[in-house]
Amino acid sequence: MSTTVLAAGNHFIRPSLFTEAVRGAAGELPLDVRELQFPWPHTPFGPVAEVIEASGSEEEMIEALRGVQICVTEHGPLTERILANCPDLKLFCTSRGGPVNANLEAATRHGVAVCYAPGRNATATAEHTLTLLLAAARGVGDTHTDLRDGTWRGDYYDYDNCGIEIDGATVGLIGYGAIGSRVAKVLRAMGAEVLVHDPYVRPDALTGVAEQVSLAELLRRSRIVSLHARVTDETKGMIGRAQIAAMPRGSIIVNCARGALLDYEAVCDALESGHLSGAGFDVFPEEPLPADSRLLTAPGVVLTPHIAGGSRQVAHKAANIVAGEVGRFLRGEPLEHCANPEVFKTG
């Protein structure tokens, strides 16, 4: 008897990528794979009922999940209403770094295991962080804009307008997970002194790479600060006006993590006053970025539209990670990245 799988992809992780990965992980086990495509990223994701960062609708998912035992998706929602109307569903795999598009409490009550894909975009996001960091350090944003506008400004070679090198600079990383640790190793290889503030990191993980310090010390000593923390009640708004003021004049700040970590109004004030000499951002407090955002006119800023985790390799990695969970589930093996393992204790 075959297992029915819904491969609910989008324009980044296409349904066909999920299908190919799931069939490969299942081996000879019989599968009936259905495909559904959501409009992201052409249409931004957002809240769907009680879950966040989802694409599509409850009605669309309910119809697509009829008779389906396993769903693999990136942004498809899993809500109380969907679960109540899809009794055959037993495994929901979201190819995100966390199961933000799933109602875990409801899934557990309905006997549905929820898996996710940690580390799927760690390399891509680390590389993009370094891209923005280097661009901000050398003023690439403003110089690029000037050239596109037909202006060749020789005064960028003035001493006061020159950028800084990474070799010999002190760089502070707030967060040392899969992304922050990769950034640290590259910066260290480039000759930077790397400081880390992460209350949860093991001391031995920093050996030979970085020094663990308090947040206050990191801000005081770092010429460049890069954010890599998750958004929690503890970290939301952790870098505000006071923290930016504590950084040395002429510092640079980079954020490829989440917009909620940082006070962007305070950043714009610091850029306009010259307290910060540059910044690089891939994430924002409101996305898409509003047309009247001060970030669009603030000096020294390099901006990208939340694409740090977007590479072709990430699409394949994410599909393969969740497909691996499907294979393990079908063979009755323990799941590696299950967000609600208690579902198995209750049968």
BELQUI-V939614 format. One record per backbone hydrogen bond with DSSP energy under -1.0 kcal/mol. CO is the residue of the C=O (numbers start at 1). NH is the residue of the N-H. E is the energy in kcal/mol with one decimal. If there is no record, write none. Layout:
BEGIN
co:CO nh:NH e:E
co:CO nh:NH e:E
END
This chain:
BEGIN
co:3 nh:32 e:-2.8
co:4 nh:69 e:-1.9
co:4 nh:70 e:-1.8
co:5 nh:34 e:-3.4
co:6 nh:72 e:-2.8
co:7 nh:9 e:-1.0
co:7 nh:36 e:-2.3
co:9 nh:38 e:-3.0
co:12 nh:14 e:-1.0
co:13 nh:10 e:-2.0
co:14 nh:18 e:-1.6
co:15 nh:19 e:-2.7
co:16 nh:20 e:-2.6
co:17 nh:21 e:-2.2
co:18 nh:22 e:-2.9
co:19 nh:23 e:-2.5
co:20 nh:24 e:-1.9
co:21 nh:25 e:-2.2
co:22 nh:26 e:-2.2
co:23 nh:27 e:-1.1
co:26 nh:29 e:-1.9
co:30 nh:3 e:-1.9
co:32 nh:5 e:-2.7
co:34 nh:7 e:-3.4
co:36 nh:9 e:-1.9
co:39 nh:42 e:-1.6
co:40 nh:11 e:-2.5
co:46 nh:54 e:-3.2
co:48 nh:51 e:-2.1
co:51 nh:48 e:-2.1
co:54 nh:46 e:-2.4
co:57 nh:61 e:-2.0
co:58 nh:62 e:-2.8
co:59 nh:63 e:-2.1
co:60 nh:64 e:-2.1
co:61 nh:65 e:-2.2
co:65 nh:68 e:-2.2
co:69 nh:90 e:-3.3
co:69 nh:91 e:-1.9
co:70 nh:6 e:-2.7
co:71 nh:93 e:-3.3
co:72 nh:8 e:-2.6
co:73 nh:95 e:-2.9
co:75 nh:55 e:-2.5
co:78 nh:103 e:-2.4
co:79 nh:83 e:-2.7
co:80 nh:84 e:-2.3
co:81 nh:85 e:-1.2
co:86 nh:89 e:-1.4
co:90 nh:113 e:-2.4
co:91 nh:71 e:-2.5
co:92 nh:115 e:-2.4
co:93 nh:73 e:-2.5
co:96 nh:117 e:-3.2
co:98 nh:100 e:-1.8
co:99 nh:102 e:-1.6
co:100 nh:52 e:-1.5
co:101 nh:78 e:-2.0
co:102 nh:104 e:-1.1
co:103 nh:107 e:-2.5
co:104 nh:108 e:-2.5
co:105 nh:109 e:-1.9
co:106 nh:110 e:-1.9
co:107 nh:112 e:-3.2
co:108 nh:111 e:-1.3
co:113 nh:92 e:-3.0
co:114 nh:339 e:-3.2
co:115 nh:94 e:-2.8
co:117 nh:120 e:-1.4
co:119 nh:122 e:-1.1
co:121 nh:125 e:-2.7
co:122 nh:126 e:-2.2
co:123 nh:127 e:-2.5
co:124 nh:128 e:-2.3
co:125 nh:129 e:-2.5
co:126 nh:130 e:-2.0
co:127 nh:131 e:-1.9
co:128 nh:132 e:-2.5
co:129 nh:133 e:-2.7
co:130 nh:134 e:-2.7
co:131 nh:135 e:-2.2
co:132 nh:136 e:-2.8
co:133 nh:137 e:-2.1
co:134 nh:138 e:-1.3
co:135 nh:140 e:-2.7
co:137 nh:164 e:-2.0
co:139 nh:143 e:-2.0
co:140 nh:144 e:-2.5
co:141 nh:145 e:-2.0
co:142 nh:146 e:-2.5
co:143 nh:147 e:-2.2
co:144 nh:148 e:-2.4
co:145 nh:149 e:-1.7
co:146 nh:151 e:-3.2
co:147 nh:150 e:-1.6
co:153 nh:156 e:-1.1
co:154 nh:157 e:-2.0
co:155 nh:158 e:-1.5
co:158 nh:161 e:-1.3
co:158 nh:162 e:-1.1
co:166 nh:169 e:-2.3
co:169 nh:193 e:-2.7
co:170 nh:223 e:-2.3
co:170 nh:224 e:-1.5
co:171 nh:195 e:-2.8
co:172 nh:226 e:-2.7
co:173 nh:197 e:-2.3
co:174 nh:228 e:-3.1
co:177 nh:181 e:-2.3
co:179 nh:183 e:-2.3
co:180 nh:184 e:-2.5
co:181 nh:185 e:-1.7
co:182 nh:186 e:-1.7
co:183 nh:187 e:-2.5
co:184 nh:188 e:-2.7
co:185 nh:189 e:-1.9
co:186 nh:190 e:-1.4
co:187 nh:192 e:-2.5
co:188 nh:191 e:-1.4
co:191 nh:168 e:-2.1
co:193 nh:171 e:-2.9
co:194 nh:211 e:-2.1
co:195 nh:173 e:-2.9
co:196 nh:213 e:-2.7
co:197 nh:175 e:-1.2
co:198 nh:201 e:-1.5
co:202 nh:205 e:-1.5
co:203 nh:206 e:-1.4
co:206 nh:209 e:-2.7
co:206 nh:210 e:-2.4
co:211 nh:196 e:-3.0
co:214 nh:218 e:-2.4
co:215 nh:219 e:-2.4
co:216 nh:220 e:-1.9
co:217 nh:221 e:-2.2
co:218 nh:222 e:-1.9
co:223 nh:252 e:-2.1
co:224 nh:172 e:-3.3
co:225 nh:254 e:-2.5
co:226 nh:174 e:-2.5
co:232 nh:236 e:-2.2
co:235 nh:238 e:-2.2
co:239 nh:263 e:-2.3
co:240 nh:244 e:-2.4
co:241 nh:245 e:-2.2
co:242 nh:246 e:-1.2
co:244 nh:247 e:-1.3
co:248 nh:251 e:-1.4
co:251 nh:277 e:-2.6
co:251 nh:278 e:-1.2
co:252 nh:225 e:-2.5
co:253 nh:280 e:-2.0
co:254 nh:227 e:-2.3
co:255 nh:282 e:-2.4
co:258 nh:261 e:-1.5
co:259 nh:262 e:-1.6
co:260 nh:237 e:-2.7
co:261 nh:239 e:-2.2
co:263 nh:267 e:-1.5
co:264 nh:268 e:-2.5
co:265 nh:269 e:-2.2
co:266 nh:270 e:-2.2
co:267 nh:271 e:-2.5
co:268 nh:272 e:-2.5
co:269 nh:273 e:-1.8
co:270 nh:275 e:-1.1
co:270 nh:276 e:-1.9
co:275 nh:250 e:-2.8
co:275 nh:251 e:-1.1
co:278 nh:253 e:-1.4
co:279 nh:302 e:-2.3
co:280 nh:255 e:-2.4
co:281 nh:304 e:-2.0
co:282 nh:306 e:-1.1
co:290 nh:293 e:-1.7
co:293 nh:296 e:-1.2
co:294 nh:297 e:-1.4
co:294 nh:298 e:-1.5
co:300 nh:279 e:-2.1
co:302 nh:281 e:-2.5
co:304 nh:306 e:-1.7
co:307 nh:310 e:-2.1
co:311 nh:315 e:-1.6
co:312 nh:316 e:-1.6
co:313 nh:317 e:-2.9
co:314 nh:318 e:-3.2
co:315 nh:319 e:-1.8
co:316 nh:320 e:-2.4
co:317 nh:321 e:-2.4
co:318 nh:322 e:-2.0
co:319 nh:323 e:-2.0
co:320 nh:324 e:-2.0
co:321 nh:325 e:-1.2
co:322 nh:326 e:-1.9
co:323 nh:327 e:-2.4
co:324 nh:328 e:-2.2
co:325 nh:329 e:-2.6
co:326 nh:330 e:-2.5
co:327 nh:331 e:-1.7
co:328 nh:333 e:-3.0
co:329 nh:332 e:-1.0
co:337 nh:116 e:-1.7
co:340 nh:343 e:-2.3
co:341 nh:344 e:-1.7
co:342 nh:346 e:-1.1
END
